[in-house]
Amino acid sequence: MGNNTDMSNLPTAPAAGEHNELTTRDEVNSLREGDRVEITHEVKVGLKVWSTTTIGTVERIERRRQGLHFRRNMDDKAFCDLIVLRLPDSSLTTVTMDEFSRLRKL
């Protein structure tokens, strides 16, 4: 089997200024591609929780439907707000915004 690396036909997410839907936070809705931001958020693994800060440049924001909730009705949609950031080393990271996340434009 060959390795097909052509990704030109894959769907792309809207850029930060091209929201399909508004998020639940005005501060996220005001972001534009290229904005430099600092996000302080909680990381949870098992019973451990710690706070971390991520600084980067906004590539895009997304409002993504997710299926993490157990025993929900099929038509009961759950969404999360994501910010895709380009870090100083040029890598990309995704931060899921929740009620504990703090966003600050730099």
Summary of the structure (lengths in Angstrom):
residues: 106
radius of gyration: 15.8
end to end distance: 47.7
largest distance: 47.9
contacts: 222
relative contact order: 0.26
helix: 4%
strand: 45%
